Amino acid sequence: MHFPRSCGLLLHPTSLPGGHGIGELGTAAREFLEFLVASDQQYWQVLPLGPTGFGNSPYMCYSAMAGNPLLISLEEVAKAGWLTEADLGQITLENRDRVDFDAVISQKLPLLRLAAQRFQSQATPGDWQAFRDFQALAHYWLPNYALFMAIKDHHQGQPWYEWPAPLRDREPTALAAIQVVLKDRIFEYEFQQFLFYQQWHALKEAANQQGIQIIGDIPIYVAHDSVDVWAFPQFFELNPETGAAALMAGVPPDYFSATGQLWGNPIYNWKALAADGYSWWIERFRALLAYVDIIRVDHFRGFQAYWQVPEGEKTAVNGQWQPGPGAAFFEALQAALGRLPILAEDLGDITPDVIALRDQFQFPGMKILQFAFGGGSDNPFLPFNQERNCVVYTGTHDNDTTVGWYRNLSNWERQRFIDYLGYTPSEPHWALIRMALGTVANQAIIPVQDLLGLDSHARMNFPGTDQGNWAWRLTPGQLTPELAAHLRHLVHLFGRQAPPRPQPGEAEAGTLGMEKQP
C-alpha cells in the first residue's frame, strides 16, 4: 500500500528516560508523544516488543507474540493498586543513559510478581473480568507462553531443548503435572502480559487520538529458545531427537564478511506451514496488529528465498538458497487480515524476484542515506534514485549514529558526501535529516539519536556482537521545545506535515483488540 507524504521518529521504548532503570510505558512515553505532536510527526517507530532473552536483543525473544514485561510502568501498576509507594521505594536503580539489564531484571521482576500476588488476593470482580477478557483475546499464545516461562524458571533458565524429555517433547501427562506444580508462577506470567496489554493499549489509544501511528517490527525468524519453537515444532526444521536446529538461518558470504552471517535460528518448515494455511503466521501478525498500526517486516527477502545452513556448521559458508513461500504467503495473510500495512526491509542482497514480490503487494521498501555515498551516481540509496513508494532513513538501529558515521567515513566517501551537499557540514546530522525530509520518498523516519546529534556512544546495535547492545537511553530534558520547533519547521518546509490533528472525540483510536482486523 502507498502511504501519504509524512515523517516520524525511531525510538525503542527501552530508550525512554525516567522509569526504573529502563524506559517504561508511563509518563515518559506520554511526554514523547507530546514531542511527536509538537514537531508535527505522524509516526513513532519501535523495535520488536517481545520479552528478550540472552543479549537483551529485541530480535531474539522468548515469544513472537508476548510483550516485554521490563517495559511495564511500575508507577502505573501502583496507581492500579497492585503496588505501594513503599514497594517502589525499594528500587535502587539509577536512571542513566544506559540500561543495566541485569539490575533491572533483578529488581523489577520481583515487584511484578508481588503485584500478581496482590491482584489474586485483592482484585474485584470487575478486575477479574478484565483479566479474563484479556485471556480470551490472547488465547492463541498466552497459555503456552506462561507455561513455557514458568518451566524455564523451574529449570534455572535452561533452554527448552535441554529440559527433561517429557517436557521438551510436550508429553500431555508431563505438561498436566507441571501445570499443577507451577500454577502460581504461570498466573504471574499471564498477569504480566495483562499489565503490558493494558498499558500499551492506553498508550496506543493516546497516540492514535493525537494523529500518531505506531510502526512495529516483525523479525522473520524467532529465537530457537522460544515458546514458538517449543509449542509448534512441526513448523520448524528441527532435529527430532534433540530439538536442535537441523537447518539454521543466516546470510551467505559477501563483500562485508568472507564467512557470511550464521544467525542460528531454526529455519521454517514452509511446507508444513502452507499445509496448515499459515495459521501460526496469521496469528503472529494478528497479535502484533493489536499493538501497532504499521508493521516493518525484517529480512523481507527471506520470503522469496532464504539461506539455510546445516546443523553443526560454525559459519554460513556451507549453506544454500531455498525458495521461500512467496506471494502465496502474503495472499493468505491478506485473506485473513485484510489490507496489509507493511513496510518491507529490503536491504542486503536484493534480487529482481524480491523486488517483484515487494511491488506485487505495493509494500514500501527502505532507503538508508548512510549507504548512499559509497558508490557512483547509480547508487540506489541516493535521493535522486529513490522512488515515492519507499521509506527513507538517515540510518537504522543497526547503523552507527549519523555523527559517528560521518566521523568514521573514508576520505573518499566523506568527499562524496561533501560534494553532494555542496558544502562541508558543521552538523552532518542535520544535513542528512534535511536530505531525508527532502527526498521524494513518501515516508521519512529519523532515529532520535540523529535528531540530537549524538556520537557512536549512542549507537543501539553492533551487528555480529551479542553483548553491550540495545542499552542506550535518553536522559530527561534532551528533547526540548526548541528542538521540536526546529524539526517542525523542516517538516513544513519539505511538505511532510500532518493533516489537522483530530480534536478529542472527533476520531477513534486504532483497533487494539486481538480480533480479526478489518
C-alpha positions in Angstrom: 0.0 0.0 0.0 1.1 3.6 -0.6 1.4 6.0 2.3 0.9 9.8 2.3 4.0 12.1 2.4 4.8 12.0 6.1 7.5 11.5 8.7 8.3 10.1 12.1 10.9 9.2 14.7 12.5 5.9 15.6 12.9 5.3 19.4 12.5 2.0 21.1 10.6 2.3 24.4 13.6 0.9 26.4 15.4 4.2 25.4 12.8 6.5 27.0 14.1 8.5 30.0 12.9 8.1 33.6 11.2 5.0 34.9 13.2 2.5 36.9 16.5 1.9 35.1 14.8 1.4 31.8 12.2 3.1 29.6 8.6 2.4 30.6 5.1 2.8 29.3 4.2 5.6 31.6 4.9 9.3 32.0 8.0 9.5 29.7 6.1 7.7 26.9 3.3 10.2 27.1 5.8 13.0 27.1 7.4 11.6 24.0 4.0 11.6 22.3 3.8 15.3 23.2 7.2 15.9 21.4 6.0 14.0 18.4 2.9 16.2 18.2 4.8 19.4 18.8 7.2 18.5 16.0 4.4 17.5 13.6 5.4 13.9 13.3 3.0 11.2 12.3 4.8 8.0 13.2 6.6 6.5 16.2 8.7 3.5 15.1 9.7 0.9 17.7 11.7 -2.3 17.6 10.2 -5.7 18.4 8.3 -5.5 21.7 8.8 -9.1 22.9 10.3 -10.4 26.1 14.1 -10.5 25.4 16.5 -13.3 26.3 20.3 -13.6 26.2 21.9 -10.5 24.9 18.7 -8.4 25.5 18.1 -8.3 21.8 14.5 -7.5 20.8 15.2 -9.7 17.7 15.8 -12.8 19.9 12.7 -13.0 22.1 11.2 -15.8 24.2 7.9 -15.2 22.3 7.0 -13.7 19.0 3.6 -12.6 20.4 4.1 -11.6 24.0 5.2 -8.2 25.3 8.3 -7.3 27.3 7.5 -7.1 31.0 10.5 -4.8 31.6 8.6 -2.1 29.8 5.7 -2.1 32.3 5.5 1.1 34.2 5.7 0.4 37.9 4.1 3.8 38.7 1.0 2.8 36.6 0.9 -0.6 38.5 0.9 1.3 41.8 -1.9 3.6 40.5 -3.9 0.5 39.8 -3.4 -0.6 43.4 -1.2 -3.6 43.0 2.0 -2.0 44.3 2.6 0.6 47.0 4.9 3.6 47.2 6.9 1.7 49.8 7.4 -1.1 47.3 8.7 1.4 44.7 10.9 2.9 47.3 12.9 -0.3 47.5 14.3 0.1 44.0 17.8 1.4 43.8 18.2 1.6 40.0 19.8 4.7 38.7 18.5 6.4 35.6 21.5 6.9 33.4 22.0 7.0 29.7 22.5 3.2 29.6 20.2 0.3 30.7 21.8 -2.1 33.1 19.5 -5.0 32.1 20.7 -7.4 34.8 20.0 -4.9 37.5 16.6 -4.1 36.0 15.6 -7.7 35.8 16.7 -8.5 39.4 14.8 -5.6 40.9 11.8 -5.2 38.6 10.5 -8.7 38.1 10.1 -9.5 41.8 7.9 -6.4 42.1 5.8 -7.6 39.2 5.4 -11.0 40.9 4.3 -9.2 44.1 1.8 -7.2 42.1 0.4 -10.5 40.7 0.0 -11.9 44.2 -1.8 -8.7 45.3 -4.1 -9.0 42.4 -5.0 -12.5 43.3 -5.9 -11.6 46.8 -7.4 -8.1 46.3 -8.9 -7.9 42.8 -12.6 -7.0 42.5 -15.0 -9.0 40.3 -14.6 -6.2 37.7 -10.8 -6.6 37.8 -11.1 -10.4 37.3 -13.5 -9.8 34.4 -10.9 -7.6 32.7 -8.3 -10.2 33.2 -10.5 -12.9 31.8 -11.3 -10.8 28.8 -7.6 -10.4 28.1 -7.1 -14.1 28.4 -9.8 -14.7 25.8 -8.2 -12.2 23.4 -4.8 -13.7 23.8 -6.0 -17.3 23.9 -3.8 -18.4 20.9 -0.4 -17.6 22.6 -0.9 -16.7 26.2 -1.3 -20.2 27.9 1.7 -21.6 26.1 3.9 -18.6 26.8 3.1 -18.5 30.5 3.7 -22.3 30.8 7.0 -22.0 28.9 8.3 -19.2 31.0 7.3 -21.0 34.3 9.0 -24.2 33.2 12.1 -22.2 32.2 12.2 -20.7 35.7 11.7 -24.1 37.2 14.8 -25.4 35.4 17.0 -22.4 36.2 16.7 -20.8 32.8 17.7 -23.8 30.7 16.6 -23.7 27.1 13.7 -25.9 26.3 15.7 -28.4 24.3 17.7 -29.2 27.5 14.7 -29.9 29.6 13.8 -33.4 30.6 12.5 -35.2 27.5 8.8 -35.4 28.6 8.7 -31.6 29.0 10.9 -31.0 26.0 8.6 -33.1 23.8 5.4 -31.7 25.4 4.1 -35.1 26.6 0.5 -34.4 27.8 0.8 -36.1 31.1 4.1 -34.3 31.9 2.6 -30.9 31.0 -0.6 -31.6 33.0 1.5 -32.4 36.1 3.9 -29.5 35.8 0.9 -27.1 35.4 -0.3 -28.1 38.8 3.1 -27.6 40.4 3.7 -24.2 38.7 0.2 -22.8 38.7 1.2 -19.7 40.7 4.1 -18.8 38.5 2.0 -19.4 35.4 -0.5 -16.9 36.7 2.3 -14.4 37.3 3.4 -14.5 33.7 -0.2 -14.2 32.4 -0.7 -11.2 34.8 2.5 -9.5 33.4 1.0 -9.8 29.9 -2.2 -8.4 31.2 -0.4 -5.3 32.6 1.6 -4.9 29.4 -1.6 -5.1 27.3 -3.4 -2.5 29.5 -0.5 0.0 29.4 0.3 -0.4 25.8 -3.4 -0.2 24.9 -3.7 3.1 26.7 -0.5 4.5 25.1 -1.5 3.5 21.6 -5.0 4.9 22.1 -3.4 8.2 23.2 -1.1 8.2 20.2 -3.9 7.5 17.7 -6.1 10.1 19.2 -3.4 12.7 18.5 -2.8 11.5 14.9 0.3 9.4 15.7 0.6 5.9 14.2 2.9 3.3 15.7 5.2 1.3 13.4 6.2 -2.0 14.9 8.7 -4.6 13.8 8.4 -8.3 13.0 11.6 -10.3 12.7 11.3 -13.0 10.1 12.9 -15.6 12.4 12.2 -16.4 16.0 14.7 -17.5 18.7 15.4 -21.2 18.9 14.8 -21.0 22.7 11.3 -19.6 22.4 7.8 -20.8 23.1 7.0 -20.6 19.4 9.5 -23.3 18.5 8.7 -25.4 21.6 5.0 -25.3 21.2 4.9 -25.6 17.4 8.0 -27.8 16.5 6.2 -29.1 13.4 6.6 -25.6 11.8 10.4 -25.6 12.2 13.3 -27.6 10.8 14.5 -29.4 14.0 16.5 -32.5 14.9 13.6 -34.8 16.1 15.9 -36.5 18.6 17.5 -33.4 20.3 15.3 -30.4 19.4 18.4 -28.8 17.9 18.1 -26.6 14.8 18.6 -29.1 11.9 18.7 -26.2 9.5 19.9 -22.7 10.6 19.2 -19.2 9.3 21.8 -16.8 8.1 23.1 -15.0 5.0 25.9 -16.1 2.7 29.4 -14.6 2.4 29.5 -11.2 0.8 31.7 -8.1 0.5 31.4 -7.4 4.2 32.0 -11.0 5.5 34.0 -13.8 4.0 32.1 -16.3 6.1 28.6 -14.8 5.9 26.4 -14.5 9.0 25.2 -17.5 10.9 22.3 -16.4 13.0 21.4 -19.9 14.4 17.6 -19.5 14.3 15.8 -22.6 13.1 14.6 -22.4 9.5 10.8 -22.7 9.0 9.2 -25.8 7.6 7.4 -23.8 5.0 5.6 -26.9 3.5 4.0 -27.7 6.9 3.1 -24.0 7.4 1.5 -23.9 4.0 -0.4 -27.1 4.6 -1.8 -25.5 7.8 -2.8 -22.4 6.0 0.0 -20.3 7.6 -2.2 -20.2 10.8 0.8 -19.5 13.1 2.0 -16.6 10.9 -1.5 -15.2 10.7 -1.9 -15.3 14.5 1.5 -13.7 14.8 0.5 -10.8 12.6 -2.8 -10.5 14.3 -1.2 -10.3 17.7 1.2 -7.5 16.6 -1.6 -5.6 14.9 -3.2 -5.4 18.3 -0.3 -3.2 19.3 0.8 -1.3 16.2 -0.7 0.3 13.2 2.0 -0.5 10.6 4.4 -3.4 10.5 8.0 -3.3 9.3 8.9 -6.8 8.1 12.5 -7.6 8.8 14.6 -9.5 6.2 11.8 -9.4 3.7 13.9 -11.1 1.1 13.6 -14.4 3.1 10.0 -14.7 2.0 11.2 -15.0 -1.6 14.4 -17.0 -1.0 16.4 -17.8 2.2 19.9 -19.1 3.1 19.9 -22.3 5.1 22.9 -23.8 6.8 23.0 -27.4 8.1 23.3 -28.3 11.8 26.8 -28.4 13.1 28.3 -25.7 10.8 30.2 -22.9 12.6 29.9 -20.4 9.7 27.4 -19.6 7.0 29.7 -20.6 4.2 28.3 -24.1 3.6 24.7 -23.0 3.1 22.4 -22.9 0.1 19.5 -20.8 -1.2 16.0 -22.2 -0.9 12.7 -20.8 -2.3 10.5 -19.1 0.2 6.7 -19.1 0.3 6.5 -16.1 -2.0 3.2 -14.4 -2.9 1.1 -17.3 -1.5 2.1 -16.3 2.0 1.1 -12.7 1.7 -2.1 -13.7 -0.1 -3.0 -15.9 2.9 -2.3 -13.1 5.3 -4.4 -10.7 3.3 -7.3 -13.1 3.1 -7.3 -13.5 6.9 -6.4 -10.0 8.0 -7.4 -7.7 5.1 -5.3 -4.8 4.0 -1.6 -5.3 5.0 0.0 -2.1 6.4 3.5 -3.4 5.7 6.9 -1.8 5.2 9.5 -4.2 3.6 13.0 -4.3 5.0 14.6 -5.0 1.6 18.2 -4.3 2.4 21.2 -6.5 1.5 21.4 -8.9 -1.4 18.2 -8.0 -3.2 17.5 -9.7 -6.5 14.8 -8.8 -9.1 12.4 -11.5 -7.9 12.5 -10.0 -4.3 11.7 -6.6 -5.8 8.9 -8.1 -7.8 7.4 -9.7 -4.7 7.6 -6.4 -2.8 6.0 -4.5 -5.7 3.3 -7.0 -6.3 1.8 -6.0 -2.9 2.9 -2.4 -3.2 4.9 -2.7 0.0 7.3 0.3 0.5 10.9 -0.6 0.6 13.7 1.0 2.7 16.4 3.5 1.7 19.3 4.3 4.0 21.1 7.6 3.3 24.2 6.4 5.1 24.6 3.8 2.3 24.3 6.5 -0.4 27.8 7.7 -0.8 29.8 4.5 -1.2 29.5 4.2 -5.0 28.7 6.1 -8.1 25.7 8.1 -9.3 23.8 4.8 -9.8 23.7 4.1 -6.1 20.1 3.2 -5.3 20.2 5.0 -2.0 21.0 8.4 -3.4 18.0 10.7 -3.1 17.5 11.2 -6.9 17.4 7.4 -7.4 14.6 6.8 -4.8 11.0 6.1 -5.7 8.0 7.6 -4.0 6.7 4.3 -2.5 9.5 3.9 0.0 10.6 4.9 3.4 13.9 6.8 3.8 16.0 6.7 6.9 19.2 8.5 7.8 20.2 5.3 9.5 18.6 2.4 11.4 19.1 0.7 14.7 21.9 -1.4 13.1 23.8 1.6 11.8 26.1 4.0 13.6 24.6 7.3 14.5 25.0 9.9 11.7 27.6 11.8 13.7 29.6 8.6 14.3 29.1 7.6 10.7 30.5 10.9 9.4 33.5 10.7 11.7 34.3 7.2 10.5 33.8 7.7 6.8 36.8 7.1 4.5 38.2 10.2 3.0 36.7 9.3 -0.4 33.2 8.7 1.0 33.3 11.9 3.0 34.3 13.9 0.0 31.4 12.3 -2.0 29.0 13.4 0.7 30.5 16.9 0.8 30.4 17.1 -3.0 26.8 16.0 -3.0 25.8 18.7 -0.4 27.9 21.4 -2.0 29.5 22.4 1.3 31.3 20.9 4.3 28.7 20.4 7.0 29.4 21.6 10.6 26.4 19.5 11.7 26.3 16.4 9.5 23.2 15.0 11.3 21.1 18.0 10.3 22.5 17.8 6.7 21.3 14.2 6.5 18.0 14.9 8.2 17.3 17.7 5.7 18.3 15.4 2.9 15.9 12.6 4.1 13.0 15.0 4.6 13.6 16.5 1.1 13.5 13.2 -0.8 10.5 12.1 -2.9 10.1 9.1 -0.5 6.6 9.0 0.9 7.8 8.4 4.4 10.9 9.6 6.3 12.0 8.2 9.6 14.7 9.8 11.8 16.4 8.0 14.7 16.2 10.2 17.8 20.0 9.8 18.2 20.4 11.6 14.9 18.0 14.3 15.9 20.1 15.0 18.9 23.4 14.8 17.0 24.8 12.1 19.3 28.0 10.2 18.6 28.8 6.5 18.4 28.2 6.2 22.2 24.5 6.3 21.5 24.5 3.6 18.9 21.8 1.0 19.5 23.3 -2.2 18.0 26.6 -3.5 16.6 25.5 -6.4 14.3 27.5 -9.5 14.8 28.0 -8.9 18.6 25.8 -10.2 21.4 26.9 -8.1 24.3 26.6 -4.4 25.1 23.8 -3.6 22.7 20.3 -2.2 23.0 21.2 -0.2 26.1 21.2 3.5 25.0 18.7 5.8 26.7 17.6 9.4 26.5 18.1 11.5 29.6 15.4 13.9 30.9 15.3 17.2 29.1 17.1 16.2 25.9 14.0 16.6 23.7 13.4 20.4 24.1 10.7 22.6 22.8 13.3 24.4 20.7 14.3 21.1 19.0 10.6 20.3 18.4 10.1 23.7 16.8 13.2 23.3 14.5 12.1 19.9 13.4 8.5 21.1 12.8 9.9 23.9 10.6 11.8 21.4 8.4 8.7 19.2 8.3 6.7 22.0 6.8 9.5 23.2 4.6 9.6 19.8 2.9 5.8 19.3 2.8 5.6 16.4 5.3 3.2 18.0 7.8 0.3 16.0 9.1 -3.3 16.9 8.3 -5.1 18.8 11.0 -4.9 16.9 14.2 -8.2 15.3 15.4 -9.7 17.0 18.4 -10.8 14.9 21.4 -13.8 12.9 20.4 -13.5 13.5 16.7 -11.6 10.3 15.8 -11.4 6.9 17.3 -8.1 5.3 18.2 -6.9 2.4 16.0 -8.1 -1.1 16.9 -6.4 -2.6 19.8 -8.2 -5.9 20.3 -6.8 -9.2 19.1 -9.8 -9.9 17.0 -9.7 -10.1 13.2 -8.5 -6.8 11.7 -10.8 -5.0 9.2 
